[in-house]
Amino acid sequence: MGRLFWKSFAAFWLALIVAGVGVGSAVWVHRQASIDEASERLGPRISFWLDTTETVLAAGNPDAARRLISRWGQRHGVPPVLILDSQGRDLTGNRLPPPHELDSIPANARRSVVAANGQRYEIMIHPERLTHERTDRKPPSLLVPLSAVLIASVAFSALLAWYVAKPIRALRRAFDAAARGNLDARATPSMGGRRDEIADLGQDFDRMAAQLQAQINAQRRLLHDVSHELRSPLARMQAAIGLGRKNPAQLEATFDRLELESQRLDTLVGELLTLSRLEAGANGHLERLDLMELLTDIAGDAQFEARAKGRDVHFESTGEAWAMVQATPLQRAFENVIRNAVKYTAEGTTVSIKASACNSELSVDIIDQGPGVPADDLPHIFEPFHRGGDERSAQGFGLGLAIAQRAMKAHQGSIEANNEPGGGLRMTLRLPLQNHADKA
């Protein structure tokens, strides 16, 4: 049992003890009052003695009543009933108890009767017999309710403390497993059917572990892909060097190949550094920028390149879009997506770029008329070094869209990819904007 269990147990127990003692004491006092009241009520034999004596006096004569009381006195040792005449003398001639005892006899233990001879008598239960014949009920001990409260509170507190501490122990085991590197550990299965904040915490842990596991797997894949991408140009450079040594006449071609491969390596390393900075969340210099103007410049450059390849770019914008942004990563994001569209749109077709600023958000739709992306590949095209099964994987390192997504995310924006019904791919980029009242 952990410390949380004992703390919860002690808190619950003390609270239940205080409440139980209060309730138990109130019940005990009430029962005491009920017992005292019941002790004042007469038992069945006392009622019988009074009824019988009253009947004999009313229907017979004092002598008959005297003989009846004498017989009862012989049987019980003390005459159960006293019959007092108008002068306060006992009809049987017995010695009367002290006056204070007679005065203490309750009203329901005495009666006034007119005998058959016309005289009035007062009959009452003898104080000694009244004491013996009262309802015999011993007052309950205060230990009884206190013991019941103690046992019930211990059981309930232990159960409640166990209920609270059990999922905490499950969470602790899951955290220990994660700390040892076992990211497959999950806390939710140990929660059972709980539906409370602790169960929510377990679900949060499971999501965290799943995300960590996905990130670590992504890093491993990235390391593998980087090693592969670096190995290919290095292998070609080594092959070129080998050919140059065997055939000195081809030194010029060898140098050209080495220069080309070194440029590819430089481009790859630069993109990897950009991706790394974006994933690390490094904050660059922020500047106030007109995004519509930025898009216009990028679209103009893309149009120049597209026309050289027998393609075209059409740019359309509405509204103003000012924001505090990191210019270089954001420019890379737009440029990568637009150049991708130009590269894969069919020859003789046009890439459509529609930018609109509305409700403090910039929305940019980039639509090409290429082969699109297989549905199975759509969720993965933003992963580094991802190459699908179509012609889009023929060139490049597969880092452009990954950089674009990280750049948009760094600006609290988003990027989505969807196939167009008639063919082609639609890339939608959204970016929150600032108040553009001050555009200077």
Beta strands, then each sheet from edge to edge (+ up, - down):
strand 1: 81-84
strand 2: 110-114
strand 3: 120-125
strand 4: 287-290
strand 5: 312-318
strand 6: 322-325
strand 7: 350-358
strand 8: 361-367
strand 9: 414-419
strand 10: 425-432
sheet 1: 1+ 3- 2+
sheet 2: 4+ 6-
sheet 3: 5+ 7+ 8- 10+ 9-
end
